[in-house]
Amino acid sequence: MAPSVPPPPQHHQQQQTQRSSIARPGPSGGKSDKPERAPGEGTDRNIDKVVLGNTCFRAWYPSYYGKEVLGEGPPSVGTMVANGTHPSNQGAHGHHPHHQPPMLDRLYVCPCCFKYSKELVAWRRHVCLCEARGHIPGTKIYVHPKGRRTVLVPTGPAPKPGRGKRGSIGQKMIEEVIQDEGEWSIWKVDGEEDMLFCQNLSLFAKLFLDNKSVFFDVSGFHYFLLVFTPPDPSTDPASDVTEVVKPRGQVVGFFSKEKMSWDNNNLACILIFPPWQKKGLGALLMGVSYEISRREGVIGGPEKPISELGKKGYKRFWAGEIARWLLSLEPTGTIPGEETVIDIDECSKATWIAPDDCLAVLREMAVAEGAGRGPPKPKIHHEPTEEEMTGIIPSEPAAAAAAAAAAAAAAASASAVVEDVPRVRITLEAVHNWVTRNRISLERTCDPAGFIDDFVMEEPSSEEEG
């Protein structure tokens, strides 16, 4: 079955959402009449709500917009940010640590370019022009395949909020199979080429991320945008309208990646915007980041440390990848009933997840039981041949000498004393039970065939390496 992701919510419905910055699948419960804080929401917020296109929702953390927006200096009425110079791009972003700025009621953000204003009229005028252009920066690198999927839908109207300590009761949900419509795609943006866009996107993201620190020096990063494009509207054959306006794409989330990471990080920052959270879209971005790592030939992971909310999302993703690999293993022993021996390095190479992350998830899954001590998995050592290193086919005498040397090395390795190591036993039944109990999907979140034109990341230039 092809991987699939859900359609976005209605854009014309204003909503307030307080959820994790890493999207995770699952039904949402009812809301009480008293606004609730998002997990980890800060008390020093300087913006109450943001309006992104036709959607309004609550900000979680303070962001470092300029003083003309936050009201700490002479206001610049009706001015849209049109360049990369921000008053907050000085020192510690121009804010004294003990000074509490006044709360801005609403910040209006363009859903296309993420420019911002506190003035509704100026913002609306800009959005109309920006939407008419319909421009998405960067290059489309991935299109997610469409497919059928099962979602949870409410059985009736939402229950009224309660007044007791337990708050409102969650809404009853049932499963429904639907067909995906529209297009989900990933666009790669260079922070150096589209600097203003990436700066504005980073400032917006800070409203929902507590530990984001890069806002203006974005030239060392690539940004990967998750874009939803609605399907083309159907036209009435009897209508006189002949021109169909193609729907524009909407950025609903992104992740950033350093162009040059000494720690092999495949992701620096990830965010699904609140109205689109809890729909499994964060897992799609994680899958794309690991598929890019695989194409680069680098085993890595997200930048550490990971927030508590981020850990929950990544543990689900890692567990799904590792469980799918474990359940796909076939017996390798020649004796009936002989167990298959694997190690963490083999798991890491098969899933492209860092060894430490593999070990942490296997411990979290608690599907292993002690199995005493035994010999480690034999290491297969491969010495590169002269042809592999130079591209030159060696002569017959040279090839015979190389083969003899390899055989001698293998014999010496086999005769060496190998110490027993602690072992654990993982049964397929335990993995199956854990997957079912935690509702982990074994489908791939990212389809490698969805990448356009055999997309590969370019190699760092010599200047970056220096």
N, C-alpha and C positions, 0 to 999 in steps of 0.2 A: 504494500500500500504506500502510495506517495505521501511524504510528509505534508502536513497542512496546518494553516494558522487561521484564526478567526477574523471576521470582518470587524471594522471599528464600530464604536457606538454612534448614535445619531449625532451629527455635528450641530444640529439646531437645538439641542437640549442642554441647558446649562446644568452643570453638576459640580458637586464638590466631592473630591476623592482624597482619602487619606490612606495610602497604601505604600508598600515597599518599593524601592527604586529598582529592584530586580523583580521582573514579572514572574509570577508563579501561577500555575493553573489551579482553579478551585472556585466554588461558588462564593458569592459575597452575601453576608447576612443583612438583616434589616438595620436601619439607622435609628438612633434615638433622636429626640427633638433637641438635645443639647449637642453642639458641635464637638466631635472627638478629635484628639490629636493624632497625627500620624505616628507610627512607631518611631521613637527617637526624636520627635519634633522639638525643635529648639524654642526656648522662651524669648530669645532676643531677635525674633523676626522683625524685619523692617518693611515687609510688604505683606499685606493680608491676603489678597487674591490676585490672580493673574487671569487675563482674558486672552486666550489663544484662538484667534479666528472667532467662531461662534460658541466657544466653550469656555466657561468660567469655572475655576477651581482654586482651592486654597494652597498657598505656599507653605512649605514646611520649615525652611531655614532661611537665614538672612543671605542676601546676595549683595555684590559690590557694584551696583549700578552707580552712575555718577551723581554728584551732589545736586545737579539741576533736576534729577528725577526724584531723589529721596528727600529733597527740601531742606538740605543742610546749608545751602548757599542761595544766591540769587537765582530764582527759577528762570528757565528758558522755556517760556510758554509756547506750546505748539511745535516744538522742535523735535524732529525725528533724528536719531543718531545716524550720521551719514559718513563718519570717518572713524578711524581706529584710535582716536585720542580720547581718553577718558580721564576725568579728574581723579578717579579712584585708582588709576594706574601709577600711584606714587607711594613709596614707603609701604606701610602695611595697608594698602588700598585706601589711604586717606581717612581711616577711621581710628579714633582713639579707643583703646580696648575697654575703657570704663564709661564711654559716652554712649547713651542709648538714643539712637536717632528716632524721630517721630515715625509712626506707622503710616505708610502709604496705603490707602484703601484699595485701589486697583491699579495694576500696571497692565497696559495694553501692549501685546506682543504680536508682531506680524507672523502668521503661520507659515509664510514662505521664506523670508530672509531673517526672521527673529530680531529685526530692529524693533525699538520699543519707544513708548511715549506714555506720559500720564494724562495726556489730553485726548479725549475721545474723538473729536472732530478731525484733528490732524492725523491721528492713527487710522481712522476709517478712510480718509482720502488716500493715504499711502497704501493701505491694503488693497483698495480697488485697483490701483495701478499695478501693484506687485502681482496680484492674482491674474490680471490680464496678461502679464508676461508669461506666467506659468513656468518659470525657470527653476530648475533644481540644479545646484552646482555639482561639479564633479562628473564622474563617469559611472554609468550603471554597470555593475559587475556580476549581479546575481538576480535571478528571477525564481521565486519559490513556486514549485508545481502546485496546481490546483488538485483538489481531491475531496472525497467524502470524509466526514468526521462526525464524532459524537460530542454534543455539548449539553450542558445542564441549563434548562429553562424553567422559569417559575410556573407553578401550576395555577396561579391566580394572582389577584392583586396583593400588594405588599401589606403585611399586618400593620396595624397602628402602633406607634411607639408606646412602650410601657413606661410607667412612672416608678416602678420598683428599682431595687438595686441591681437586678439582673438586666435591666434595660429591655429592649424590644426582642421579640422572639424571631429567630431566623425564618426565612421564607422557605416553603417546601419546593423542592426542585425535582424535575424528571429529566431523563435522558432523551435527546432528540437528534436524529441523523440529518445533517444538512449538507448542501453542496456549496463549496467555496465559490465566490464571485469576486471579480476585481483582480488586481495584481498586487502582490507583495514583492518588493524588490529592495536590493541593497545598493547604495551609491557610495562610491569612494571619493572623498574630498581631501585635497592636499591643504593642510593648514597654512602653508606658505603662499599658495596661489590664491586661495579664497580666505584670506586672513580675517577680514571683517565679519564674514558669515560665521566662521568658527569661533571668533571672540564673542559674538552675540549669542551663539548657541551655548557656549560655555557659561556665560553669565546667567542665561535662563536655567541651565541645568543645576547651577548652584542653589537655586531655590528648593531643590528636592534632594540634594546630596550634601551630607554634613562634612565630608572630608575631601571635597574637591578643592584643589589649590591652583590649578592652571587656568587662567582666564584670558590672558593677553599674549603670552609668549607661546603661541600655538604653532609656530613654523616647524617645530620638530615632531609634529604628530600628523597622522592620517585619521580622518573621521569617517566612520562608516554609518551612513544614514539608513534607517529602516523607513521605507516609504510605502504608503498604501495608495493605490490609484483605483477609484471606483470603476465599475464596468460602464461602457458606453450606454447612454440612455436610449431606450427604445423609442422609436418614432411612430406616430400614427400614420398609416398610409393615406388616410383621408385628409390629413392636415396639409395646409399650404406651406408649412415650415419645411424647407429643404436643407438648411444648414444646421448641422448638429454640433453643438459646442462640446468638445472633448473634456471630460472631467480632469481636473488637475490633481497631481499627487500631493499627499499630505505626509510630512515628516512626523512620525509618532514615537521615535526613539533613536538611539545611536549608541555606538561605542567608539572609543578612541584608542589608538595604538601608536606607540613610539616608533619613529622611523628607525631608530638605532637603539636597541635595548641590550645592555650588557648582561641582564639577568634573564634573557630570553622570554620576556613578558609578551604575551600575545594580546593583552588588553590592559589599558590603563584606567579607563572609566567606562561605566555602562549605565544607561538609564532608559527606561520606558516611561513616557509621560503618563502622569496619573490616570487620565481618562481611559488609557489603553492597557492598564496593568491588570494582573491576575488573569491573563489570557494565554500564557505560555509564550509570549513574544520574547521575553528575556532569554529563554532557552534557545530560541532561533538565533539570536545574536551570539550567544555562547558557541553554538554549533558552527556558525560562520567563522568565528575567530579561531576555532581549533582546525577547521578545514583549511584556513589560510596557513596556519602553522604546518599542517601536513604538506601543503604544496611548497612551503619554504624548506621543508626537511628539518624543522627545529621543534624539539619537544619543549613545551613551555606551559605557561598558565597565566592567570591574572596577576596584576601587580599586588604585592603584599605590603602591609597587612590588609585583609579583606574585612569589611564591616560585618557586624553580626547578621544583618539582613542579607548581605551579599553571600555570606557563608551558606545560608539556608538554600538560596537559589543554586549556587554552584554544587553543593552536596547532592541535590536532586539530579542535576545534570550529570555530574561525574558518576553517580550511582547507576543511572540509566545506561551510560556508555559501558561501564565495567560489567554490569549484569548482562547486557546483551552479548558481550564478548565471552563471558564465562559460559553462558548457556549455548553458545555456538561451538564450543570446543568439542572435538571428537577424540575418543580414546586413541592414544598413541602407543600403548603397550602391546607387545606381541603375545603376552600371556593373558588368557581370559580372566576378567575381573581385576586386572592390574590397573592401579590408579595412575592418572595423568599428573605428572609433576610440572608445576609452573613456578615462576618466581615473579617478584615485583617488577624487575626490569622487563620481563616479557610482557607483562600486563601494560606497562607504560608504553612500550614500543607499538603494541597493538592498538591502543586507544589514543596515543599522542598526549596523554595526561602525565604530568610530571610524577616521578616515583613517590615523592613525599605525599602528593595529593592522592595517589592510588592507595597508599598505605593508610592514610587517614580515613578515607571513605570505607575501606574494607573493615576497619575497626569500628566505624560508626554503624555499619550494617549489622555487625555482630552475627555473621553467618559462619564464622570459623570456629572450630573446636580443636583443642590440643591433640597432636598426633605423635608425641614423643620426639625423638631425634632420628635423623637419617642423613644420607649423603645429599649434598646440594645438587641442583640441576646442572648437568654437564655444560660447561662453557664451550661454545663452538667458536674457535678462533680462526679467523680468515686472514691470511697474509696476502696483501695485494700483489698480483703478478706484475711482471715487467710490462706486459701489454696493457694492463689496466692503468699503470702509472704513466707510461710514456706513449701508448698508442702504437708501439712498434712490436711487430710479431717477432719473438726471439727465435734463434736458430734451434735445431733439434737438440744439440748437445747442451745448450743453455737451458732449454725447457726440461730436459731429463735431470739436470743438476738441481733445478729449482724444485722439481717433484720429489727428489730424494731428500732434500733439505726439509721440505714440508712433512714428509713421512717421519723423519727422525724427530722433528719437533713434536709431532702428535704422539709418537711412542714415548717420548720423555714426559709429556704431560700426563699420559695414561698411567705411567709407573709412579708418578708422584703420590705422596700420601695425602688423602683428602679427608679433612676432619668433618665429622657429622655436625649438622646444624639443626636448630629447633624447627619443627615443622607444624603446620596446622592443616586441618582437613576441611574442605569446603564441599558440601553436597549440593547437587543441582536442586534438590527438593527445598533445601533451606533458602537458596537464592530465589526460586519461584515463589515461595511463601512470602519472602520479604518484599518482592516486587508487587505482589497482590495486596499485601497489607498496607503498603505505602502509596498505592496507586501510581506506580512509576510506569511511564510509557516506554516500551522498548523500540518504538519507531525512531528513526533518525530525525533529529530536529532540523538538520540541514541536508539537502540533497546535493551531493557533489556534482551531479549532472546539471544543476541549475546555474553553475557559473558560466559566464558568457565568454566565448572565444578562448577557452582554456586559460582563464585568468590566472596569472601568477604575480606575486609581489616582486617589484623590481629590486635588484641588488643595491645596497648602499653605495653611494659614490665614494671616490677616493678622498674627497674633501671631508665627507662625514666620518669616514674611517679615521682620518687624521685628527 
